[in-house]
Amino acid sequence: MRKTPATPRSRTTSTLTHPSAPMSPQSSANRSSGLRSSTAFEQFARAVPVPMALLDRQMRYITVSQRWLDDYGIDQADLIGRSHAEVFTHLSRSWHENFRRCLYHGETHNQRDRLIKPNGQVDWVEWKIQPWYADHGEIGGAIVIAEIVTVREASAQEQRKQLDEALEQSQQSAYIHQFAIEKAVDAIFWIDPDSKLSYVNEAACQLLEYRRDELLALKLHQIDPAFSPNIWSEHWKAIKQFGSFTFESTHRTKSGRIFPVEVRVNYLKYKNREYHCAFVREITERKQHETALQSANEQLQAVLDAVPGLVSWLSRDLKYLGVNRQLASTFGLRPEDFSNREVGFMESHPGFAEFAREFFESETKTISKEICIGLEGQRRSYLLGAQKYHHNSRAVFVGLDITDRKQMEAQLRRSETLYRTLAHNFPNGAVCLFDRDYRYTLAEGTELAKVGLSKAAMEGQICRDVFDPETAEIIEPLYAKALDGEESVAEIPYAGRIYLTHVLPLKDDTGEVIAGMMMTQNITERKKNEQVLRRSRQRLREQAHRLRDALAELKQTQTQLIQTEKLSSLGQLVAGVAHEINNPVSFIYGNIAHARQYANELLELVELYADAYPEPTEAIAERIETMGLDFVREDFPKLMSSMQVGADRIREVVLSLQNFSRLDQAQKKPVNLHEGIDSTLLILQSRLKAKGGRPGIEVVKDYGDLPKVECYAGQLNQVFMNLLANAIDALEERGIECDASESEEEPTIAIRTRAIAGNRVEIRIADNGLGMTPNVQRKLFEPFFTTKPPGKGTGLGLSISYQVVVQKHGGQLNCDSTPGRGTEFAIVLPIEAK
């Protein structure tokens, strides 16, 4: 059987549901609105002949079977509302982990554990933990079955088999009498062994557009083409053997629309008759979203790989779900080497693992923090930002390496601290007093000796006798300003150092300037640190620019996805309009032949009247003269022929639109590729005509004898559209750059098809445009790469075409282009899908 099992998804029924529980076809007036109000279900649960308990998401008891109370010696009044872990305090760690996986992932788990009962007795217990679903479709808790394993294993297996059968019969009886399905949101079918529909609910009739009596007269293969009688026979045996099965298929409505569905089918026996109870839900929108999501994920991965930081996303159990290439290359690994591995496996000091663990244990959804990570014996500093998603069960982490910046900042802080201390006591500078002749009267400071000066060598000497001419040329204007009463500050290089120099006037009590004072501070190290800091800030700014560019690219990708969705909606609209036009046109087309026949018969009748009564009355003769009977006889057949041609043309256009959209073909099926190419050419017909001084584009078709190819017709039509539209663009560009009178070649598009070895077909689309350079050809299939001006091309057409041909159909898409001579694309497809 070709169906693929699918994981059970969220239920939409208004009562407690179970992945494998059959539902009754009988209507119920008292439909339960939730687990808490389902008294009948509680009665059923207590009557189940197995040790079963119903737990909520906090592991608290909702209801238990009588067998549970008997096996474990517990009073129900003391049990309901208490935690399962409180009653059974020695549960293993794996039991708790399986319970958590049941809640968060909808998984069913079986395990055997040693159990200490509340009375102290020790037993081995076979646990089965499976989810139950609440009104809104979310997992509301777990159904727990705990069977005590006896010493005689064979007897125990037989006993478990009997208990399972009893539980199954009890579940069927309880669901048949409790839960109404007639008004269920999902379509529900009961199917007998002959594949005849024996019951359908209201939703099934609405989904397939049949009345109930019409639908009950059909067999399954009439609404699901995949189930031929032979396949149905194998399907019946498989479901009967395994009990339940979930898969995806397609259904066909009364009007012929085919759409994808998810089917959850259960085998049940009711009143000594066997049935398949199928729950069906249309998943057209989900399929479209899955396709869009896959494309978005691929584009998002490309954007994340371009981010210069380290990006990773983790699950709550601290395992990697994925990383970008920057992070993988930092650790010398491949991105796939991280998948499902625990965080910290490559760190010598697991700082990131501790950070991730604390983040998941906290209530915060976002966080940023600086941490140190050990890599190959070295400690690196990172600025980490984290954001939780998917109900706080996952998180994405982005890290920027700030090791160099932290070291520079630490060095700068040490330099600044040292500067403040030295400036207070002048241990790293000097203080000098000078008079109006620029003669030093005082010179102090520890810095003097470092540059070859001293107190004795300076005091009593003028500026030019102490310093070299170049330095004196800088200092003397500052002294002049100070003696004029002005303060000044300058950075002066000397002896390979840089000094921050403050020059200020000294005044007496009357305010008269009597001397000047120079204070210098060695700022060489600080200047170096500032330069380093400037470089660090520049690098950070560059990183910020790259992040902004990456964000802009991400937004652009989002815009492209929205545009893609719009195009998809437009395709649906085109298909719908074509369908609506086709109905009245078919009516007109079908009646033209009858109208022509009636008109000929009427004209023949007129001829008979003319022969029988050659002398008409005066009124008839006047009417014949007024209407121009001879002209009507001659022109009316021409008029009918013209209407026939117009109707044929409209039918041809409608058929081309339907063939091109192919929205009703979600599955691969054998297709005539020539019809898709011709439909695409018809849609592009207006662009092929001459306009704006450009001659018309000639299309040369050299079709070979091709068999039907199993493919997604709509997607291949989009490929033909992209390649032909690009060829037209190239020929229009040639017409702009080269005057038509300068070229002897007429603009031409050649389409050749043939069958080739290896059970494959080849489609070649060539134009005699300007061609492409080798550099352009290398980037041709990259997303967002385009040579067209802004606003005309998105750069996604050839990238999407490559994905459709290569990834979706297992084919090849190649390009051969020579500048000045044109371009040829070759598509190679397998005839049968793999």
C-alpha positions, -999 to 999 in steps of 0.1 A, spaced: 0 0 0 14 34 -10 1 55 19 26 69 43 17 68 81 15 103 96 18 113 133 -16 120 148 -23 157 148 -44 179 171 -80 169 172 -109 192 167 -137 172 183 -154 186 213 -147 157 236 -118 137 250 -102 118 220 -76 91 216 -54 85 186 -68 50 179 -104 53 193 -132 46 169 -162 69 169 -199 60 167 -220 69 136 -251 75 158 -261 111 166 -262 122 202 -283 150 214 -263 154 246 -229 161 231 -202 164 257 -184 198 259 -152 186 276 -136 161 298 -148 177 331 -184 174 320 -182 139 306 -197 119 334 -204 90 311 -168 88 302 -158 87 339 -182 58 344 -167 41 314 -132 46 327 -140 31 361 -156 1 344 -126 -7 322 -113 -41 332 -76 -30 332 -56 -8 357 -60 25 339 -57 61 351 -64 95 335 -39 122 344 -39 160 336 -8 179 325 4 183 361 2 145 366 -28 148 388 -55 121 388 -88 129 370 -103 94 372 -92 58 375 -106 24 368 -117 1 396 -90 -24 386 -64 3 394 -78 8 429 -79 -29 435 -44 -36 422 -27 -9 442 -49 -9 473 -59 29 471 -92 45 480 -105 67 451 -116 95 475 -79 98 486 -66 96 450 -85 121 427 -67 154 425 -34 141 439 -2 139 419 8 105 405 44 112 416 32 118 452 14 84 453 42 65 436 73 82 450 99 58 435 91 64 398 122 63 376 137 93 359 129 77 325 92 74 335 91 112 341 109 118 308 84 97 289 55 115 305 71 148 294 75 136 258 39 124 258 27 159 267 50 179 245 54 156 214 23 135 215 43 103 218 32 69 232 57 51 254 59 15 269 84 6 296 89 -19 324 99 -6 358 103 -18 394 75 -2 414 70 2 452 33 3 460 19 26 487 17 -4 510 54 -11 505 50 -41 483 75 -43 454 63 -54 419 74 -51 383 49 -31 363 45 -27 325 36 10 319 19 24 288 17 62 286 -3 78 257 -18 113 252 -54 124 253 -67 156 236 -89 184 249 -116 206 231 -91 230 215 -70 202 201 -41 205 225 -28 176 246 -47 177 279 -28 150 297 -20 113 296 -38 79 298 -17 56 319 -21 18 319 -1 0 346 -1 -38 344 16 -59 371 39 -85 355 36 -120 370 63 -146 373 48 -167 345 55 -145 315 34 -167 291 4 -164 313 10 -127 317 10 -122 279 -22 -141 275 -38 -121 303 -26 -88 287 -41 -99 254 -75 -105 271 -73 -72 289 -64 -54 257 -94 -70 239 -117 -62 268 -104 -26 269 -109 -22 231 -145 -35 233 -152 -13 263 -137 17 245 -158 10 215 -190 6 235 -183 38 255 -175 59 224 -205 45 205 -229 55 232 -212 87 244 -197 108 216 -218 121 188 -201 125 154 -230 136 132 -220 173 137 -183 167 140 -160 191 122 -141 163 104 -157 142 77 -164 107 90 -170 76 69 -180 40 78 -168 16 51 -177 -20 48 -154 -48 35 -167 -43 -1 -155 -6 1 -191 6 1 -199 36 22 -224 25 49 -224 58 69 -213 94 63 -218 124 85 -229 159 76 -193 172 72 -185 144 47 -215 155 25 -203 191 26 -167 182 19 -175 161 -12 -205 182 -24 -229 152 -24 -263 146 -8 -262 119 18 -282 94 -4 -259 101 -34 -228 96 -13 -241 63 3 -246 49 -32 -209 52 -40 -178 31 -33 -146 43 -19 -126 44 -51 -152 68 -66 -142 95 -40 -106 83 -35 -91 72 -69 -61 56 -52 -82 27 -37 -89 4 -66 -105 -30 -56 -72 -47 -54 -56 -20 -33 -87 -18 -11 -84 -55 -3 -48 -52 9 -57 -20 28 -86 -38 46 -63 -66 57 -36 -42 70 -60 -21 90 -77 -51 105 -42 -64 115 -29 -32 130 -62 -16 143 -55 20 132 -36 38 106 -30 75 96 -20 85 61 -24 112 34 -44 107 2 -66 127 -22 -104 129 -25 -126 139 -55 -157 160 -51 -189 156 -71 -178 185 -94 -145 168 -100 -122 189 -78 -94 168 -64 -78 179 -31 -54 164 -5 -67 150 28 -54 134 60 -71 102 68 -72 85 103 -88 51 99 -97 26 127 -109 -10 124 -140 -18 145 -166 -44 149 -202 -33 156 -232 -57 160 -211 -86 145 -202 -65 114 -168 -52 105 -162 -16 95 -134 9 88 -142 42 105 -123 69 87 -118 105 100 -110 128 70 -97 163 71 -89 185 40 -52 196 42 -49 218 10 -40 249 30 -16 229 52 2 215 21 6 250 7 19 263 40 43 233 42 57 241 8 60 278 17 75 269 50 101 247 34 111 275 10 112 300 39 133 276 60 158 272 31 160 310 26 162 316 64 191 291 66 209 310 38 204 343 57 216 328 90 247 314 73 255 349 61 253 363 97 288 369 110 279 358 145 274 324 160 237 313 156 222 281 171 188 268 181 182 243 209 155 222 224 146 222 261 166 190 267 197 210 257 203 194 224 212 211 191 184 215 165 208 233 141 236 258 138 248 283 111 280 277 91 298 304 111 294 286 144 303 252 128 335 266 112 345 282 145 347 247 161 361 231 129 329 210 124 301 207 98 266 220 106 252 185 105 277 173 132 257 193 158 223 178 150 207 162 182 240 164 201 240 178 237 251 213 242 287 217 254 301 186 237 329 206 220 337 231 249 366 226 272 348 248 298 310 245 292 300 281 298 274 281 270 258 249 283 253 264 318 239 296 302 214 276 281 204 254 310 197 285 333 178 302 305 154 273 299 149 269 337 140 306 340 106 322 332 121 349 309 116 347 272 145 368 261 179 374 276 213 389 267 245 382 286 283 382 283 298 348 289 332 331 286 335 299 266 365 276 265 378 266 231 409 244 227 424 256 260 416 293 253 389 315 269 368 336 245 342 362 255 309 364 237 278 387 239 249 362 238 213 370 230 186 343 233 148 341 224 124 313 233 98 300 209 75 270 202 57 273 236 91 280 253 103 245 244 129 258 220 152 288 218 175 305 193 209 319 205 231 345 187 266 351 199 291 379 189 328 374 197 338 404 219 371 390 232 392 416 215 369 444 226 369 432 262 406 430 263 409 465 248 383 479 273 402 463 302 435 477 289 419 511 285 404 511 320 438 502 334 454 530 314 428 555 325 430 545 362 468 549 360 464 582 343 441 596 371 465 585 398 496 599 381 479 631 372 472 637 408 508 634 419 526 641 386 547 609 387 542 605 349 546 641 339 562 674 347 554 709 359 574 739 347 573 776 354 586 802 329 589 840 328 583 864 300 616 855 283 605 819 281 631 811 308 624 782 331 623 791 367 611 757 380 611 722 365 598 692 385 585 658 376 595 621 372 589 623 334 619 646 329 645 619 334 627 596 310 633 620 281 669 629 290 660 661 309 665 672 346 657 699 369 693 712 368 694 711 330 663 732 326 661 758 354 677 791 342 676 780 305 652 794 278 629 771 258 651 770 227 682 760 247 663 730 262 643 717 233 651 711 196 639 737 172 609 717 160 595 712 195 603 749 204 582 760 174 552 742 189 557 753 225 565 790 222 531 801 207 515 784 237 537 803 261 529 836 243 491 830 247 496 822 284 515 854 290 487 872 272 462 856 298 449 828 277 448 791 285 456 765 259 459 727 256 479 707 231 493 673 224 530 676 218 552 648 205 587 646 221 613 619 223 590 593 208 563 601 233 531 622 232 524 646 260 492 663 269 503 698 276 483 724 296 497 760 294 481 786 316 489 821 330 500 828 366 486 861 380 493 882 410 467 896 434 459 924 410 452 900 382 483 909 362 501 880 344 535 875 360 545 842 346 533 810 329 530 774 339 532 743 318 519 709 330 526 679 309 513 644 311 526 614 292 496 601 272 514 579 248 498 547 261 464 563 262 467 574 226 477 539 215 447 525 234 424 551 219 436 541 184 430 504 193 396 513 206 388 532 175 397 502 154 375 480 176 346 504 173 351 504 136 349 466 135 318 467 157 302 492 133 311 470 104 295 440 121 264 461 129 262 470 92 265 434 82 237 425 107 215 452 93 222 440 58 213 405 69 181 418 84 173 437 53 178 405 32 156 386 56 128 412 52 133 410 14 129 372 16 97 377 36 85 401 9 93 375 -18 74 348 1 43 371 3 47 378 -34 49 340 -41 17 335 -21 0 363 -41 11 345 -73 -3 313 -60 -36 330 -52 -36 345 -87 -31 310 -101 -62 298 -82 -82 328 -94 -71 321 -131 -82 285 -127 -115 295 -112 -122 321 -138 -113 296 -166 -137 271 -150 -165 296 -147 -160 308 -184 -159 272 -196 -194 264 -185 -213 291 -205 -189 287 -234 -196 250 -235 -233 258 -235 -229 282 -264 -205 258 -283 -229 229 -279 -259 249 -292 -243 264 -323 -246 232 -343 -283 230 -334 -288 266 -343 -271 261 -377 -294 231 -383 -325 250 -373 -316 279 -395 -310 257 -425 -343 240 -419 -361 274 -417 -344 286 -449 -354 254 -467 -389 260 -455 -388 295 -470 -377 280 -503 -406 255 -502 -430 283 -495 -415 303 -524 -418 273 -548 -454 266 -536 -465 302 -536 -445 320 -563 -468 351 -560 -466 362 -524 -491 387 -509 -483 424 -510 -474 424 -473 -450 394 -476 -434 409 -507 -428 441 -489 -413 423 -458 -390 403 -481 -378 435 -497 -373 452 -463 -353 424 -447 -332 415 -478 -341 378 -478 -314 370 -504 -287 386 -483 -299 368 -452 -298 334 -470 -262 341 -481 -249 357 -449 -266 336 -422 -244 305 -427 -214 327 -426 -226 343 -394 -230 308 -378 -195 298 -390 -180 330 -375 -198 322 -342 -184 287 -343 -148 301 -348 -153 325 -319 -165 297 -296 -136 275 -306 -112 303 -298 -127 309 -264 -126 271 -256 -90 270 -267 -80 299 -244 -99 284 -215 -83 250 -220 -49 267 -221 -55 285 -188 -66 252 -172 -37 233 -185 -13 260 -173 -27 264 -138 -30 227 -130 -41 236 -95 -62 204 -92 -31 182 -97 -14 182 -62 0 147 -69 23 135 -96 5 121 -126 13 113 -163 12 145 -183 16 155 -220 44 181 -217 36 195 -252 2 207 -239 19 226 -210 44 243 -234 16 252 -258 -5 266 -230 24 287 -218 30 300 -253 -6 310 -256 -5 329 -223 26 347 -235 12 353 -270 8 391 -265 45 394 -257 55 375 -288 37 400 -311 56 430 -327 54 462 -308 73 494 -301 93 491 -333 104 456 -323 95 429 -348 75 399 -337 92 369 -321 90 337 -341 86 305 -322 100 274 -339 86 242 -325 104 209 -332 84 184 -311 96 148 -308 74 118 -300 73 121 -262 55 97 -239 35 111 -210 58 121 -181 49 115 -145 53 149 -129 38 179 -110 23 196 -141 16 230 -125 52 233 -113 67 223 -147 44 249 -164 58 275 -141 93 264 -152 83 268 -189 68 302 -180 101 313 -164 124 301 -192 102 314 -220 96 348 -202 134 351 -198 140 343 -235 115 370 -244 132 395 -221 166 386 -237 152 392 -272 136 425 -261 169 436 -246 186 427 -279 160 448 -297 169 478 -274 207 475 -276 208 466 -314 188 484 -340 165 460 -358 180 472 -391 215 463 -379 207 426 -373 199 402 -401 185 376 -377 149 377 -368 142 373 -330 135 336 -326 127 311 -298 134 275 -307 117 247 -287 129 211 -293 118 180 -274 129 144 -277 131 111 -258 167 102 -248 184 71 -233 178 61 -197 140 64 -199 142 102 -199 129 131 -220 147 164 -230 132 198 -235 155 225 -250 145 262 -251 169 285 -270 169 321 -281 192 342 -303 194 371 -278 226 388 -264 237 357 -243 255 358 -210 290 361 -197 306 331 -178 305 351 -146 267 355 -149 262 319 -158 280 308 -126 255 327 -105 225 320 -126 207 297 -102 215 315 -70 185 329 -51 180 367 -56 207 370 -83 194 390 -113 208 411 -141 175 429 -146 170 465 -134 155 471 -99 117 465 -99 117 442 -129 132 410 -117 133 393 -83 161 368 -90 139 339 -79 126 325 -112 156 304 -122 163 294 -86 128 281 -82 129 264 -116 161 247 -106 145 234 -74 114 222 -92 134 203 -119 163 189 -98 149 185 -63 111 179 -70 115 157 -101 151 143 -99 160 159 -133 186 182 -146 185 219 -156 216 232 -176 224 264 -194 246 270 -224 252 306 -234 276 325 -255 278 364 -254 263 378 -286 250 345 -298 221 336 -275 212 312 -247 199 276 -245 184 259 -214 181 221 -214 157 203 -191 161 165 -186 133 147 -168 127 110 -159 96 96 -175 85 78 -144 88 93 -109 112 76 -85 
